[in-house]
């Protein structure tokens, strides 16, 4: 049977398979290519130690400080390499026990209550150390040094002024020494031989009042007047004196008032008793009244 012209040009099975393979390659070349992901830089290790796992069944723990790995193992015996374990295991170690028992007050001491007790109410010593002081700190600003430039005339006048002050101070001290000496001479002239000898040797003398009290007057002006018993033991201390006078004058006034106006003296005085009790006297000072109104001055002749 003779084939038609259309069938003569129909592709064979081998040609159709080859054409199909070429079409698949062509379609595959038209698809967009997938881009490969760029390699990522390594992530930095976490800062500080990171606890990975510590469990009851697996007591070994792993810490990663800065990316490294350190294995922490438990121990039944304390060695140098098990300090942390022994320190915090049950709170029975002396270091941990004492650390939380001494700074704060606890009813129980255990490792599980340390942080709670340390910062809970603010009564612990550790919490006070951690709490900043909100008050401002004020400091005086430093003063710059000031250089004073003097002329020759200014320096001369300053030296003359300093010399004048020095001479005036020496003159004042000389007058004070002379007044002190005159006052002591006047006091000694009013004492008997026994009182005078006691003052020169022991720096005090005794005076007996009409009431029978025995007073001891020590050399000085403030707190120098005392009442003694028969054995010489001090039972009262009196603070009473005129102001701004030499010691000799103050001691003479005390002697005269003991002998002639003891009641007025004791009313003015602050008296400290033997048991320490203080009896405060009249605030009016002796120098605010005329001595003639207090002490009857006896003149010879």
C-alpha positions as CSV (number, residue, x, y, z in Angstrom):
1,X,0.0,0.0,0.0
2,X,1.5,3.3,-1.0
3,X,1.6,6.0,1.8
4,X,0.4,9.5,1.4
5,X,2.6,12.6,1.3
6,X,1.6,13.8,4.8
7,X,2.6,10.5,6.3
8,X,5.8,10.5,4.4
9,X,7.0,13.7,6.3
10,X,5.6,12.6,9.7
11,X,8.5,12.4,12.3
12,X,9.5,9.0,13.5
13,X,9.4,7.9,17.1
14,X,13.1,8.4,17.6
15,X,12.9,12.0,16.3
16,X,10.0,12.7,18.6
17,X,11.9,11.5,21.6
18,X,14.9,13.6,20.7
19,X,12.7,16.6,20.2
20,X,11.0,16.2,23.6
21,X,14.4,16.0,25.3
22,X,15.6,19.2,23.6
23,X,12.3,20.9,24.6
24,X,12.8,20.0,28.3
25,X,16.4,21.3,28.2
26,X,15.1,24.6,26.6
27,X,12.4,25.0,29.2
28,X,14.8,24.3,32.0
29,X,17.2,27.0,30.8
30,X,14.4,29.6,30.8
31,X,13.7,29.1,34.6
32,X,15.4,31.6,37.0
33,X,18.3,30.2,38.8
34,X,18.2,30.0,42.6
35,X,20.9,32.1,44.3
36,X,23.1,30.3,46.8
37,X,23.0,31.8,50.4
38,X,26.1,33.7,51.3
39,X,28.1,32.2,54.1
40,X,27.3,33.8,57.5
41,X,30.1,34.9,59.9
42,X,30.2,32.9,63.1
43,X,28.1,34.3,65.9
44,X,29.9,35.8,68.9
45,X,29.9,33.7,72.1
46,X,27.6,34.9,74.9
47,X,29.2,37.3,77.4
48,X,29.5,35.7,80.9
49,X,29.0,32.1,81.9
50,X,25.9,30.4,80.5
51,X,24.5,27.4,82.4
52,X,23.5,24.7,79.9
53,X,22.3,21.9,82.2
54,X,22.5,20.8,85.7
55,X,20.0,18.2,86.8
56,X,19.6,15.7,89.6
57,X,20.1,12.8,87.4
58,X,23.0,14.4,85.6
59,X,24.9,16.5,88.1
60,X,27.6,17.4,85.7
61,X,27.1,21.0,84.5
62,X,28.5,22.8,81.5
63,X,29.4,26.5,81.6
64,X,30.4,28.5,78.5
65,X,32.2,31.6,79.6
66,X,33.3,33.4,76.4
67,X,32.5,30.5,74.2
68,X,34.6,27.9,76.0
69,X,33.3,25.0,77.9
70,X,34.1,24.2,81.5
71,X,32.7,21.1,83.1
72,X,31.7,21.4,86.8
73,X,31.6,18.1,88.6
74,X,30.2,17.2,92.0
75,X,32.4,15.7,94.7
76,X,31.8,13.8,97.9
77,X,35.1,14.9,99.4
78,X,36.3,18.6,99.6
79,X,39.4,19.3,97.5
80,X,40.9,22.5,96.4
81,X,39.0,22.2,93.1
82,X,35.6,21.8,94.8
83,X,35.5,25.1,96.7
84,X,32.3,26.4,95.1
85,X,30.5,23.1,95.5
86,X,31.4,22.8,99.2
87,X,30.7,26.4,99.8
88,X,27.1,26.4,98.6
89,X,26.0,22.8,98.8
90,X,23.8,22.8,101.8
91,X,24.8,25.9,103.8
92,X,26.6,23.8,106.4
93,X,30.0,25.0,105.4
94,X,31.4,27.4,108.0
95,X,32.2,30.1,105.5
96,X,28.8,30.3,103.9
97,X,27.1,29.8,107.3
98,X,28.9,32.6,109.0
99,X,28.6,34.9,106.1
100,X,24.9,35.1,106.2
101,X,24.5,34.6,110.0
102,X,26.7,37.5,111.1
103,X,25.6,40.5,108.9
104,X,21.9,39.8,109.2
105,X,19.5,38.1,111.6
106,X,17.9,34.9,110.3
107,X,15.8,32.3,112.0
108,X,17.3,29.6,109.7
109,X,20.5,29.5,107.8
110,X,20.6,27.7,104.5
111,X,22.0,28.3,101.0
112,X,18.5,28.7,99.6
113,X,17.6,31.7,101.7
114,X,20.7,33.8,101.2
115,X,19.6,36.0,98.4
116,X,16.1,36.5,99.8
117,X,17.4,37.4,103.2
118,X,20.1,39.6,101.7
119,X,17.9,42.0,99.7
120,X,14.4,41.3,101.0
121,X,13.7,44.0,103.6
122,X,16.8,46.2,103.4
123,X,17.8,45.4,107.0
124,X,20.8,43.3,106.0
125,X,24.2,44.7,106.0
126,X,24.8,43.6,102.4
127,X,21.7,45.5,101.1
128,X,22.8,48.7,102.8
129,X,26.2,48.3,101.1
130,X,24.5,47.9,97.7
131,X,22.1,50.8,98.1
132,X,23.5,54.0,96.7
133,X,23.3,57.2,98.8
134,X,20.9,59.6,97.0
135,X,22.2,62.6,98.9
136,X,24.3,65.1,96.9
137,X,28.0,65.4,97.8
138,X,29.1,69.0,98.2
139,X,32.8,69.9,98.2
140,X,34.4,73.2,98.6
141,X,36.0,74.4,95.4
142,X,39.7,74.9,95.6
143,X,40.8,78.4,96.0
144,X,43.6,79.5,93.7
145,X,46.8,80.8,95.2
146,X,47.0,84.6,95.3
147,X,50.4,86.1,94.9
148,X,50.6,89.5,96.7
149,X,53.2,91.8,95.2
150,X,54.3,94.5,97.6
151,X,56.2,97.6,97.0
152,X,59.2,98.4,99.2
153,X,57.1,101.0,101.0
154,X,54.2,98.6,101.6
155,X,56.6,96.0,103.0
156,X,58.1,98.5,105.4
157,X,54.8,99.6,106.7
158,X,53.6,96.0,107.2
159,X,56.8,95.2,109.1
160,X,56.3,98.2,111.3
161,X,52.7,97.2,112.1
162,X,53.8,93.7,113.0
163,X,56.5,95.0,115.3
164,X,54.0,97.3,117.0
165,X,51.5,94.4,117.5
166,X,54.3,92.3,119.0
167,X,55.3,95.1,121.5
168,X,51.7,95.6,122.5
169,X,51.2,91.9,123.1
170,X,54.4,91.8,125.2
171,X,53.2,94.8,127.2
172,X,49.8,93.3,127.9
173,X,51.3,90.0,129.0
174,X,53.7,91.8,131.3
175,X,50.8,93.7,133.0
176,X,48.9,90.4,133.4
177,X,51.9,88.9,135.1
178,X,52.3,91.9,137.4
179,X,48.6,91.9,138.3
180,X,48.8,88.2,139.0
181,X,51.8,88.7,141.3
182,X,50.1,91.7,143.1
183,X,46.9,89.6,143.6
184,X,48.8,86.7,145.1
185,X,50.8,89.1,147.4
186,X,47.5,90.6,148.6
187,X,46.0,87.1,149.2
188,X,49.0,85.9,151.2
189,X,48.8,89.1,153.3
190,X,45.3,88.0,154.4
191,X,46.3,84.4,155.3
192,X,47.6,83.1,158.5
193,X,50.9,81.3,158.7
194,X,49.4,77.8,158.3
195,X,47.3,78.9,155.3
196,X,50.3,80.6,153.7
197,X,52.6,77.6,154.1
198,X,49.9,75.3,152.7
199,X,49.4,77.5,149.6
200,X,53.1,77.7,148.9
201,X,53.7,73.9,149.3
202,X,50.4,72.3,148.2
203,X,48.8,75.1,146.1
204,X,45.7,75.2,148.3
205,X,44.6,76.2,151.8
206,X,41.7,75.5,154.2
207,X,39.1,78.0,155.5
208,X,36.5,77.1,158.2
209,X,33.1,78.9,157.9
210,X,31.0,80.0,160.9
211,X,28.6,77.1,160.0
212,X,31.3,74.6,160.7
213,X,31.9,73.6,157.1
214,X,35.5,73.2,156.1
215,X,36.4,74.6,152.6
216,X,39.5,74.0,150.5
217,X,40.5,76.7,148.1
218,X,42.7,75.5,145.3
219,X,44.9,77.9,143.3
220,X,42.8,79.0,140.3
221,X,39.5,80.6,139.5
222,X,37.0,78.1,138.2
223,X,35.8,75.0,140.1
224,X,38.6,75.5,142.7
225,X,36.4,75.7,145.8
226,X,35.6,72.5,147.6
227,X,33.9,71.3,150.8
228,X,35.7,68.5,152.6
229,X,34.7,66.2,155.5
230,X,36.7,65.5,158.7
231,X,38.9,63.0,156.8
232,X,39.7,65.6,154.2
233,X,37.7,63.9,151.4
234,X,35.9,66.2,149.0
235,X,32.1,66.0,149.3
236,X,31.0,69.2,147.4
237,X,32.5,71.1,144.5
238,X,31.5,74.8,144.1
239,X,31.9,76.9,141.0
240,X,31.6,80.6,142.0
241,X,34.0,83.5,141.4
242,X,34.2,87.0,140.1
243,X,34.9,87.3,136.4
244,X,38.0,88.7,134.7
245,X,40.2,89.0,137.8
246,X,43.5,87.4,138.6
247,X,43.5,84.1,140.5
248,X,44.7,85.7,143.8
249,X,41.8,88.2,143.8
250,X,39.2,85.5,143.1
251,X,40.6,83.3,145.9
252,X,40.6,86.2,148.3
253,X,36.9,86.9,147.5
254,X,36.1,83.3,148.1
255,X,37.9,83.3,151.4
256,X,36.2,86.4,152.6
257,X,32.7,85.2,151.6
258,X,33.2,81.9,153.4
259,X,34.1,83.7,156.6
260,X,31.5,86.4,156.4
261,X,28.7,85.6,153.9
262,X,28.6,81.9,153.3
263,X,24.9,81.8,152.6
264,X,25.3,84.4,149.8
265,X,28.3,82.4,148.4
266,X,26.3,79.2,148.2
267,X,23.3,80.9,146.6
268,X,25.5,82.1,143.8
269,X,27.5,78.9,143.4
270,X,26.8,75.9,141.2
271,X,27.3,73.0,143.6
272,X,28.2,69.4,142.5
273,X,27.4,66.9,145.2
274,X,29.4,63.8,146.0
275,X,26.9,61.6,144.1
276,X,27.2,63.8,140.9
277,X,24.0,65.7,141.4
278,X,24.2,69.4,140.3
279,X,22.6,72.2,142.3
280,X,22.4,75.3,140.1
281,X,22.9,78.7,141.8
282,X,21.7,82.2,141.1
283,X,22.5,83.4,137.6
284,X,23.5,86.8,138.9
285,X,27.3,87.2,138.9
286,X,29.3,88.4,141.8
287,X,30.8,91.2,139.8
288,X,27.3,92.6,139.1
289,X,26.9,93.6,142.8
290,X,29.1,95.7,145.1
291,X,31.2,93.5,147.3
292,X,30.4,95.9,150.1
293,X,26.8,94.7,149.9
294,X,27.8,91.1,150.2
295,X,31.0,91.1,152.3
296,X,31.2,93.3,155.4
297,X,34.8,94.6,154.9
298,X,36.5,94.9,158.3
299,X,39.2,97.6,158.4
300,X,41.8,97.7,161.1
301,X,41.9,100.8,163.2
